[in-house]
Amino acid sequence: MDIAATKLELIERLMSIMDEKTLRKLAGYFKREIPGKVEEDDDITDEEYAEFNEAIAKHERGEAKFHSMEESMRLIRGSGKTKT
């Protein structure tokens, strides 16, 4: 698996986490394991967090679709078509 595919898989798994406690644990892990200067403005706002939760809720209700890596690459490359 290449690095792009690994990153996409991690993003998909992160998007599926609905438990706030688990998300906070992961955030703590990332802060410890991936050091870097984080500006105060880089924090997720309550509005962004609510938008993220709404996107997840829409997906669970079948109102929104997440794309696989292959579909995303196809869309990025310009075919604009997804397999159904």
FIKOLZA-1660 file (N, C-alpha, C; in steps of 0.1 Angstrom, whole numbers, plus 5000, padded with zeros to 4 digits):
% residues 84
   i   px   py   pz ch aa at
   1 5009 4988 5000  A  M  N
   1 5000 5000 5000  A  M CA
   1 5009 5012 5000  A  M  C
   2 5006 5022 4991  A  D  N
   2 5015 5034 4991  A  D CA
   2 5010 5044 5001  A  D  C
   3 5018 5054 5003  A  I  N
   3 5015 5064 5014  A  I CA
   3 5002 5071 5012  A  I  C
   4 4998 5074 4999  A  A  N
   4 4986 5081 4997  A  A CA
   4 4974 5072 5001  A  A  C
   5 4975 5059 4997  A  A  N
   5 4964 5050 5001  A  A CA
   5 4963 5048 5016  A  A  C
   6 4974 5048 5022  A  T  N
   6 4975 5046 5037  A  T CA
   6 4968 5059 5044  A  T  C
   7 4972 5071 5039  A  K  N
   7 4966 5083 5044  A  K CA
   7 4951 5083 5042  A  K  C
   8 4946 5079 5030  A  L  N
   8 4932 5079 5027  A  L CA
   8 4925 5069 5036  A  L  C
   9 4931 5058 5038  A  E  N
   9 4924 5048 5047  A  E CA
   9 4923 5053 5062  A  E  C
  10 4934 5060 5066  A  L  N
  10 4933 5066 5079  A  L CA
  10 4923 5077 5080  A  L  C
  11 4922 5085 5070  A  I  N
  11 4911 5095 5070  A  I CA
  11 4898 5089 5070  A  I  C
  12 4895 5079 5062  A  E  N
  12 4882 5072 5062  A  E CA
  12 4879 5066 5076  A  E  C
  13 4889 5060 5083  A  R  N
  13 4886 5055 5096  A  R CA
  13 4884 5066 5106  A  R  C
  14 4891 5077 5105  A  L  N
  14 4889 5088 5114  A  L CA
  14 4875 5094 5112  A  L  C
  15 4870 5095 5099  A  M  N
  15 4857 5100 5097  A  M CA
  15 4846 5091 5102  A  M  C
  16 4849 5079 5104  A  S  N
  16 4839 5069 5109  A  S CA
  16 4837 5070 5124  A  S  C
  17 4847 5076 5131  A  I  N
  17 4846 5077 5146  A  I CA
  17 4836 5087 5150  A  I  C
  18 4826 5082 5158  A  M  N
  18 4816 5091 5163  A  M CA
  18 4817 5095 5178  A  M  C
  19 4825 5088 5185  A  D  N
  19 4827 5090 5199  A  D CA
  19 4837 5101 5202  A  D  C
  20 4832 5112 5208  A  E  N
  20 4841 5123 5211  A  E CA
  20 4853 5120 5219  A  E  C
  21 4851 5111 5229  A  K  N
  21 4863 5107 5238  A  K CA
  21 4874 5100 5230  A  K  C
  22 4870 5092 5220  A  T  N
  22 4879 5085 5212  A  T CA
  22 4887 5095 5203  A  T  C
  23 4879 5105 5197  A  L  N
  23 4885 5115 5189  A  L CA
  23 4896 5124 5197  A  L  C
  24 4892 5127 5210  A  R  N
  24 4901 5134 5218  A  R CA
  24 4914 5126 5221  A  R  C
  25 4912 5113 5223  A  K  N
  25 4924 5104 5225  A  K CA
  25 4933 5105 5213  A  K  C
  26 4927 5103 5201  A  L  N
  26 4935 5104 5189  A  L CA
  26 4942 5117 5187  A  L  C
  27 4935 5128 5190  A  A  N
  27 4941 5141 5189  A  A CA
  27 4953 5142 5198  A  A  C
  28 4952 5137 5211  A  G  N
  28 4963 5137 5220  A  G CA
  28 4975 5129 5215  A  G  C
  29 4972 5118 5209  A  Y  N
  29 4982 5109 5203  A  Y CA
  29 4989 5117 5192  A  Y  C
  30 4982 5123 5183  A  F  N
  30 4988 5130 5172  A  F CA
  30 4997 5142 5177  A  F  C
  31 4992 5149 5187  A  K  N
  31 5000 5160 5193  A  K CA
  31 5013 5155 5199  A  K  C
  32 5013 5143 5206  A  R  N
  32 5025 5137 5212  A  R CA
  32 5034 5132 5201  A  R  C
  33 5029 5124 5192  A  E  N
  33 5037 5117 5182  A  E CA
  33 5041 5125 5170  A  E  C
  34 5034 5135 5167  A  I  N
  34 5037 5143 5155  A  I CA
  34 5039 5157 5159  A  I  C
  35 5051 5160 5165  A  P  N
  35 5053 5174 5170  A  P CA
  35 5054 5184 5159  A  P  C
  36 5050 5195 5162  A  G  N
  36 5050 5206 5153  A  G CA
  36 5043 5218 5159  A  G  C
  37 5047 5230 5154  A  K  N
  37 5041 5242 5160  A  K CA
  37 5027 5243 5155  A  K  C
  38 5018 5244 5165  A  V  N
  38 5004 5245 5162  A  V CA
  38 4999 5259 5167  A  V  C
  39 4995 5267 5158  A  E  N
  39 4990 5280 5161  A  E CA
  39 4976 5279 5168  A  E  C
  40 4973 5289 5176  A  E  N
  40 4959 5289 5182  A  E CA
  40 4948 5289 5172  A  E  C
  41 4951 5295 5160  A  D  N
  41 4941 5296 5150  A  D CA
  41 4939 5283 5142  A  D  C
  42 4948 5274 5145  A  D  N
  42 4947 5261 5138  A  D CA
  42 4937 5251 5144  A  D  C
  43 4932 5255 5156  A  D  N
  43 4923 5246 5163  A  D CA
  43 4910 5245 5155  A  D  C
  44 4903 5234 5157  A  I  N
  44 4890 5233 5150  A  I CA
  44 4879 5241 5158  A  I  C
  45 4872 5249 5151  A  T  N
  45 4862 5257 5158  A  T CA
  45 4849 5248 5161  A  T  C
  46 4841 5253 5170  A  D  N
  46 4828 5246 5172  A  D CA
  46 4820 5245 5160  A  D  C
  47 4820 5255 5151  A  E  N
  47 4813 5255 5139  A  E CA
  47 4818 5244 5129  A  E  C
  48 4831 5243 5128  A  E  N
  48 4838 5233 5120  A  E CA
  48 4834 5219 5125  A  E  C
  49 4835 5217 5138  A  Y  N
  49 4832 5204 5144  A  Y CA
  49 4817 5200 5141  A  Y  C
  50 4808 5210 5142  A  A  N
  50 4794 5207 5140  A  A CA
  50 4792 5204 5125  A  A  C
  51 4799 5211 5116  A  E  N
  51 4798 5208 5102  A  E CA
  51 4803 5194 5099  A  E  C
  52 4814 5190 5105  A  F  N
  52 4819 5176 5103  A  F CA
  52 4809 5166 5108  A  F  C
  53 4803 5168 5120  A  N  N
  53 4793 5159 5125  A  N CA
  53 4781 5158 5116  A  N  C
  54 4777 5170 5110  A  E  N
  54 4765 5170 5101  A  E CA
  54 4769 5161 5088  A  E  C
  55 4781 5163 5083  A  A  N
  55 4785 5155 5072  A  A CA
  55 4784 5140 5075  A  A  C
  56 4789 5136 5086  A  I  N
  56 4788 5122 5090  A  I CA
  56 4773 5117 5091  A  I  C
  57 4765 5126 5097  A  A  N
  57 4751 5122 5099  A  A CA
  57 4744 5121 5085  A  A  C
  58 4747 5130 5076  A  K  N
  58 4742 5129 5062  A  K CA
  58 4746 5116 5056  A  K  C
  59 4758 5112 5058  A  H  N
  59 4763 5099 5052  A  H CA
  59 4756 5088 5058  A  H  C
  60 4754 5088 5071  A  E  N
  60 4747 5077 5077  A  E CA
  60 4732 5076 5073  A  E  C
  61 4726 5087 5070  A  R  N
  61 4712 5087 5065  A  R CA
  61 4711 5084 5050  A  R  C
  62 4723 5083 5043  A  G  N
  62 4723 5080 5029  A  G CA
  62 4721 5092 5020  A  G  C
  63 4722 5104 5026  A  E  N
  63 4721 5117 5019  A  E CA
  63 4734 5122 5013  A  E  C
  64 4745 5115 5017  A  A  N
  64 4758 5119 5012  A  A CA
  64 4766 5107 5010  A  A  C
  65 4775 5107 5000  A  K  N
  65 4784 5096 4997  A  K CA
  65 4798 5100 4998  A  K  C
  66 4806 5091 5005  A  F  N
  66 4820 5093 5005  A  F CA
  66 4826 5084 4994  A  F  C
  67 4836 5089 4988  A  H  N
  67 4842 5082 4976  A  H CA
  67 4854 5074 4981  A  H  C
  68 4856 5063 4974  A  S  N
  68 4868 5054 4976  A  S CA
  68 4880 5062 4970  A  S  C
  69 4892 5057 4973  A  M  N
  69 4904 5063 4968  A  M CA
  69 4903 5063 4952  A  M  C
  70 4899 5051 4947  A  E  N
  70 4899 5050 4933  A  E CA
  70 4889 5060 4926  A  E  C
  71 4877 5061 4933  A  E  N
  71 4867 5070 4927  A  E CA
  71 4872 5085 4929  A  E  C
  72 4879 5088 4940  A  S  N
  72 4884 5101 4941  A  S CA
  72 4895 5104 4931  A  S  C
  73 4904 5095 4928  A  M  N
  73 4914 5097 4918  A  M CA
  73 4908 5099 4904  A  M  C
  74 4898 5091 4901  A  R  N
  74 4891 5092 4889  A  R CA
  74 4885 5106 4887  A  R  C
  75 4878 5111 4898  A  L  N
  75 4872 5124 4898  A  L CA
  75 4883 5135 4896  A  L  C
  76 4894 5134 4903  A  I  N
  76 4905 5143 4903  A  I CA
  76 4911 5144 4889  A  I  C
  77 4912 5132 4883  A  R  N
  77 4919 5131 4870  A  R CA
  77 4909 5136 4859  A  R  C
  78 4897 5139 4862  A  G  N
  78 4888 5146 4852  A  G CA
  78 4877 5138 4846  A  G  C
  79 4876 5125 4849  A  S  N
  79 4865 5118 4842  A  S CA
  79 4852 5122 4848  A  S  C
  80 4852 5126 4861  A  G  N
  80 4840 5130 4867  A  G CA
  80 4829 5120 4869  A  G  C
  81 4832 5107 4866  A  K  N
  81 4822 5097 4867  A  K CA
  81 4826 5087 4878  A  K  C
  82 4817 5083 4886  A  T  N
  82 4819 5073 4896  A  T CA
  82 4812 5060 4892  A  T  C
  83 4817 5049 4897  A  K  N
  83 4810 5036 4894  A  K CA
  83 4799 5035 4904  A  K  C
  84 4788 5030 4900  A  T  N
  84 4776 5028 4908  A  T CA
  84 4773 5013 4910  A  T  C
% end
